Amino acid sequence: MFGNRPVQLHLLDIPQAQNALQGVIMELQDAAFPLVTEIKAFDNAEKAFEDIDFACLVGAKPRTKGMERSDLLLQVCPIYNG
């Protein structure tokens, strides 16, 4: 995605998910990606986005029975609007 540039990852999740996020960090470290030079976990968006050049926003929420994709998007989109 960024060629041969070193990458510092800032991972953001809610406070209740920080233990799981630490697991993600361990998996990334185990993979030993040569261009990943630093990985930090955050539960505060302002701090996570401080001094970054690029942001890739990925959100997920499971659909419940009878939920349409449009229903899911209506619930997930406000996450990105802050």
Buried (B, 14 or more C-beta within 10 A) or exposed (E): EEEEEEBEBBBBBEEEBEEEBEEBBEEBEEEEEEEBEEBEBBBEEEEBEEEEEEEEEEEEEEEEEEEEEEEBEEEEEEEEEE
